[in-house]
Amino acid sequence: MINSVEKAAVLIEALPYIQKFAGKTIVVKYGGNAMINEQLKAKVIQDIILMKAVGMRLVVVHGGGPEITAMLKQVGKQSTFVSGLRVTDAETMAIAEMVLVGKTNTEIVSLLNKYGAKAVGLNGKDASLIVAQKHLAKVYEGDEVKEVDIGFVGDVAQINPGILFTLLEQDYIPVIAPIGVGAGGESYNINADYVAGEIAGALAAEKLLLLTDVEGIYRDYHDKATFISTLTLAEAQTMIKQGAIDGGMIPKVEACLKALAGGARKTHIIDGRQPHSLLLEVFTDRGAGTEIVRG
């Protein structure tokens, strides 16, 4: 059991970080196990509330892939994936939008407000926040690379952050579902990591914090001794080219690169399975996970 002196030491350790980040914009990409496990979910919400209470300007971007898959199963629709991306016809897009905007986003906003925040739910259609363009999946057939149309899956073409600046100035926490709007008003489902990276860049955020289901980045994932606490933008790009960063970690690292290129100061990939990992990253000397910086 932690005693009073140890509690005081924790607060003193946090003090310089509270002073440093007060008034700064922090973008949190909320996803993975921390969205599914109820105990972890409560701790993430508490972390966000505490960060807001000490003066940080919080923006939350969330995913919802497992929830979309579950809803599709309920209506008897099988999910098909090409190059790791869900093939999204009009019916699937309607269900994805219903889940992300109508269910997941609303639940996060409700939880934040329950604990005393002023949270507002948004998606890319609101004030044309996220303008999207169709994403063509790359399929490798021998030495050939083919582009395949997989439906209403999008890339970020443009972020219009005006609505976010307005809400932040009014002390709200924007909570953003990764739905983009196309030139004809159509909806596109976009990878939430990429949305978070683009938004962090557009806001010139102090930090982008990506919650994942891994400890961070390793030079060799099979060797825990190769854990990397700090990685430069150039080193990260090299590791992707060499295949040292692959699979589901690629979108997260690329999101960090997009954020840094857009104007964010620092990015962090942290383990959302660890209780209060957001607080450990922001308020302690040791931090948590891997940070990716410009250089």
C-alpha positions as CSV (number, residue, x, y, z in Angstrom):
1,M,0.0,0.0,0.0
2,I,1.4,3.4,-1.0
3,N,1.9,5.7,2.0
4,S,1.4,9.5,2.3
5,V,5.0,10.3,1.6
6,E,5.0,8.2,-1.6
7,K,1.8,9.8,-2.7
8,A,3.3,13.2,-2.3
9,A,6.4,12.1,-4.3
10,V,4.1,11.1,-7.2
11,L,2.5,14.5,-7.2
12,I,5.8,16.3,-7.1
13,E,7.1,14.2,-10.0
14,A,4.0,15.2,-12.0
15,L,4.2,18.9,-11.2
16,P,6.7,20.0,-13.9
17,Y,4.7,18.1,-16.5
18,I,1.5,19.7,-15.4
19,Q,3.1,23.1,-15.7
20,K,4.7,22.2,-19.1
21,F,1.5,20.9,-20.8
22,A,-1.1,23.2,-19.3
23,G,-2.8,24.9,-22.3
24,K,-1.3,22.5,-24.8
25,T,-3.3,20.3,-27.2
26,I,-3.1,16.6,-26.8
27,V,-4.6,14.2,-29.3
28,V,-5.5,10.7,-27.9
29,K,-6.2,7.9,-30.3
30,Y,-8.5,5.6,-28.3
31,G,-8.6,2.0,-29.5
32,G,-7.6,-1.6,-28.9
33,N,-8.3,-3.6,-25.7
34,A,-8.8,-0.3,-23.7
35,M,-12.1,0.1,-25.6
36,I,-13.3,-3.4,-24.9
37,N,-12.2,-4.1,-21.3
38,E,-14.6,-2.3,-19.0
39,Q,-12.0,-1.7,-16.2
40,L,-9.5,-0.4,-18.7
41,K,-12.2,1.8,-20.3
42,A,-12.9,3.5,-17.0
43,K,-9.3,4.2,-16.4
44,V,-8.8,5.7,-19.8
45,I,-11.7,8.0,-19.2
46,Q,-10.3,8.9,-15.8
47,D,-6.9,9.7,-17.3
48,I,-8.5,12.0,-19.9
49,I,-10.6,13.8,-17.3
50,L,-7.5,14.4,-15.1
51,M,-5.4,15.7,-18.0
52,K,-8.3,18.0,-18.8
53,A,-8.6,19.1,-15.2
54,V,-5.0,20.3,-15.1
55,G,-5.4,22.5,-18.2
56,M,-4.7,20.4,-21.2
57,R,-6.7,20.7,-24.4
58,L,-7.9,17.2,-25.2
59,V,-9.1,15.8,-28.5
60,V,-10.1,12.1,-28.7
61,V,-10.2,10.0,-31.9
62,H,-11.6,6.5,-31.7
63,G,-11.8,3.4,-33.7
64,G,-14.4,0.6,-33.6
65,G,-13.4,-2.3,-35.9
66,P,-14.4,-5.1,-33.6
67,E,-17.8,-3.5,-32.9
68,I,-18.4,-3.1,-36.7
69,T,-17.6,-6.8,-37.2
70,A,-19.9,-7.9,-34.4
71,M,-22.8,-5.8,-35.8
72,L,-22.2,-7.2,-39.3
73,K,-22.4,-10.7,-37.9
74,Q,-25.7,-9.9,-36.2
75,V,-27.3,-8.9,-39.5
76,G,-25.8,-12.0,-41.2
77,K,-23.1,-10.2,-43.2
78,Q,-19.6,-11.7,-43.5
79,S,-16.6,-9.4,-43.4
80,T,-14.1,-9.7,-46.2
81,F,-10.6,-8.2,-46.1
82,V,-8.2,-7.2,-48.8
83,S,-4.6,-6.2,-47.7
84,G,-5.9,-5.9,-44.1
85,L,-8.8,-3.6,-45.1
86,R,-12.5,-4.4,-44.8
87,V,-14.3,-4.5,-48.2
88,T,-17.0,-1.9,-47.6
89,D,-20.1,-1.9,-49.9
90,A,-22.9,0.6,-49.3
91,E,-24.7,-1.6,-46.8
92,T,-21.5,-2.2,-44.8
93,M,-20.7,1.5,-44.8
94,A,-24.2,2.3,-43.4
95,I,-23.6,-0.2,-40.6
96,A,-20.1,1.1,-39.9
97,E,-21.4,4.6,-39.7
98,M,-24.2,3.6,-37.4
99,V,-21.8,1.8,-35.1
100,L,-19.0,4.4,-35.1
101,V,-21.2,7.5,-34.9
102,G,-24.4,6.3,-33.3
103,K,-23.0,3.8,-30.8
104,T,-19.3,4.0,-30.0
105,N,-18.9,7.8,-30.3
106,T,-22.1,8.4,-28.2
107,E,-20.9,6.0,-25.5
108,I,-17.5,7.7,-25.1
109,V,-19.1,11.2,-25.0
110,S,-21.5,10.0,-22.4
111,L,-18.8,8.5,-20.2
112,L,-16.7,11.6,-20.4
113,N,-19.7,13.8,-19.5
114,K,-20.6,11.5,-16.7
115,Y,-17.2,12.1,-15.0
116,G,-17.5,15.8,-15.3
117,A,-16.1,16.8,-18.8
118,K,-17.8,18.8,-21.5
119,A,-17.4,16.4,-24.4
120,V,-19.0,16.7,-27.9
121,G,-19.2,14.0,-30.5
122,L,-18.2,14.7,-34.1
123,N,-17.5,12.9,-37.3
124,G,-15.9,14.0,-40.5
125,K,-19.2,15.3,-42.0
126,D,-19.5,17.9,-39.2
127,A,-18.3,21.2,-40.7
128,S,-16.5,19.1,-43.3
129,L,-13.9,18.2,-40.6
130,I,-12.5,15.2,-42.5
131,V,-12.6,15.4,-46.3
132,A,-12.0,12.0,-47.8
133,Q,-11.0,10.4,-51.1
134,K,-11.4,6.7,-52.1
135,H,-8.6,4.4,-51.0
136,L,-7.5,1.8,-53.5
137,A,-6.0,-1.3,-51.8
138,K,-2.7,-2.6,-53.1
139,V,-2.6,-6.3,-54.0
140,Y,0.7,-8.0,-54.8
141,E,0.6,-10.7,-57.5
142,G,4.1,-11.9,-58.0
143,D,6.2,-8.8,-59.0
144,E,3.0,-6.9,-60.0
145,V,1.2,-4.4,-57.8
146,K,-2.5,-4.0,-58.6
147,E,-4.9,-1.4,-57.1
148,V,-8.3,-2.8,-56.1
149,D,-11.4,-0.8,-55.4
150,I,-12.8,-2.1,-52.0
151,G,-15.7,0.3,-51.7
152,F,-16.3,3.1,-49.2
153,V,-12.8,2.9,-47.6
154,G,-11.1,6.3,-47.6
155,D,-7.9,8.2,-47.1
156,V,-7.8,11.7,-45.6
157,A,-7.6,14.3,-48.3
158,Q,-8.0,17.3,-46.0
159,I,-8.6,18.3,-42.4
160,N,-10.6,21.4,-41.8
161,P,-9.9,22.0,-38.1
162,G,-11.9,25.2,-37.5
163,I,-14.6,23.4,-35.6
164,L,-12.0,21.9,-33.3
165,F,-10.3,25.2,-32.5
166,T,-13.8,26.6,-31.7
167,L,-14.7,23.8,-29.3
168,L,-11.3,23.7,-27.6
169,E,-11.5,27.5,-27.0
170,Q,-14.9,26.9,-25.3
171,D,-13.4,24.2,-23.0
172,Y,-15.0,21.2,-24.8
173,I,-13.4,17.8,-25.5
174,P,-14.1,16.9,-29.2
175,V,-14.6,13.1,-29.6
176,I,-14.2,12.2,-33.3
177,A,-15.4,9.1,-35.2
178,P,-13.2,8.3,-38.2
179,I,-15.9,8.8,-40.9
180,G,-14.9,11.1,-43.8
181,V,-17.0,12.9,-46.3
182,G,-16.4,12.6,-50.0
183,A,-16.8,15.2,-52.7
184,G,-20.4,14.1,-53.4
185,G,-21.3,13.9,-49.7
186,E,-20.8,10.2,-49.5
187,S,-19.4,8.6,-46.3
188,Y,-16.0,6.8,-46.1
189,N,-14.6,4.7,-43.4
190,I,-11.0,5.7,-42.6
191,N,-8.4,4.1,-40.5
192,A,-8.7,5.8,-37.1
193,D,-4.9,5.9,-36.6
194,Y,-4.5,7.9,-39.8
195,V,-7.3,10.3,-38.8
196,A,-5.6,10.9,-35.4
197,G,-2.3,11.5,-37.1
198,E,-3.7,14.0,-39.6
199,I,-5.7,15.8,-36.9
200,A,-2.7,16.0,-34.6
201,G,-0.7,17.6,-37.4
202,A,-3.5,20.0,-38.4
203,L,-3.8,21.2,-34.7
204,A,0.1,21.3,-34.3
205,A,-0.6,19.2,-31.2
206,E,2.0,19.0,-28.4
207,K,1.5,15.2,-28.3
208,L,-0.3,12.4,-30.2
209,L,-0.9,9.5,-27.9
210,L,-1.8,6.2,-29.7
211,L,-3.2,3.5,-27.4
212,T,-2.3,0.0,-28.7
213,D,-2.3,-3.6,-27.5
214,V,1.5,-3.8,-27.4
215,E,4.3,-2.3,-25.2
216,G,5.7,-0.2,-28.0
217,I,8.2,-0.8,-30.8
218,Y,11.1,-3.3,-30.8
219,R,14.0,-3.6,-33.2
220,D,13.2,-7.4,-33.0
221,Y,9.7,-8.1,-31.7
222,H,10.8,-11.5,-30.5
223,D,13.6,-10.0,-28.3
224,K,12.2,-7.9,-25.5
225,A,15.7,-6.5,-24.9
226,T,15.5,-4.6,-28.2
227,F,12.7,-2.3,-27.0
228,I,13.0,1.3,-28.3
229,S,12.0,4.1,-26.0
230,T,12.8,6.9,-28.5
231,L,12.8,6.7,-32.3
232,T,13.4,9.5,-34.8
233,L,11.2,10.1,-37.8
234,A,14.0,9.0,-40.2
235,E,14.7,5.8,-38.2
236,A,11.0,4.9,-38.2
237,Q,10.8,5.3,-42.0
238,T,13.9,3.1,-42.4
239,M,12.5,0.4,-40.2
240,I,9.3,0.3,-42.2
241,K,11.2,-0.1,-45.5
242,Q,13.4,-2.8,-43.9
243,G,10.3,-4.7,-42.6
244,A,11.3,-4.3,-39.0
245,I,8.0,-2.5,-38.5
246,D,5.2,-4.5,-40.1
247,G,1.6,-5.6,-39.8
248,G,-0.8,-3.7,-37.6
249,M,2.1,-1.5,-36.3
250,I,2.6,0.2,-39.7
251,P,-0.6,2.3,-39.6
252,K,0.3,3.5,-36.1
253,V,3.8,4.5,-37.0
254,E,2.7,6.1,-40.3
255,A,0.1,8.0,-38.2
256,C,2.9,9.3,-36.1
257,L,4.9,10.3,-39.2
258,K,1.8,12.2,-40.6
259,A,1.4,14.0,-37.3
260,L,5.0,15.1,-37.1
261,A,5.1,16.1,-40.8
262,G,1.9,18.2,-40.2
263,G,3.3,20.1,-37.2
264,A,2.8,17.9,-34.1
265,R,5.7,18.1,-31.7
266,K,5.9,14.5,-30.3
267,T,4.1,11.2,-30.9
268,H,3.8,8.2,-28.6
269,I,2.8,4.6,-29.1
270,I,1.8,3.3,-25.7
271,D,0.3,0.1,-24.2
272,G,-3.4,0.7,-23.6
273,R,-3.6,-2.6,-21.7
274,Q,-1.6,-1.0,-18.9
275,P,-3.9,0.8,-16.4
276,H,-3.4,4.6,-16.5
277,S,-0.9,4.4,-19.3
278,L,-1.8,7.9,-20.5
279,L,-0.9,9.3,-17.1
280,L,2.3,7.4,-17.0
281,E,3.3,8.8,-20.4
282,V,2.4,12.4,-19.7
283,F,3.2,12.8,-16.0
284,T,6.2,10.6,-15.2
285,D,9.9,10.7,-15.9
286,R,10.0,7.2,-17.3
287,G,7.0,7.6,-19.6
288,A,5.4,4.6,-21.3
289,G,5.9,3.0,-24.7
290,T,7.8,4.4,-27.6
291,E,8.0,8.0,-28.6
292,I,8.7,9.0,-32.2
293,V,10.1,12.5,-32.7
294,R,11.4,14.6,-35.6
295,G,15.1,14.2,-34.8
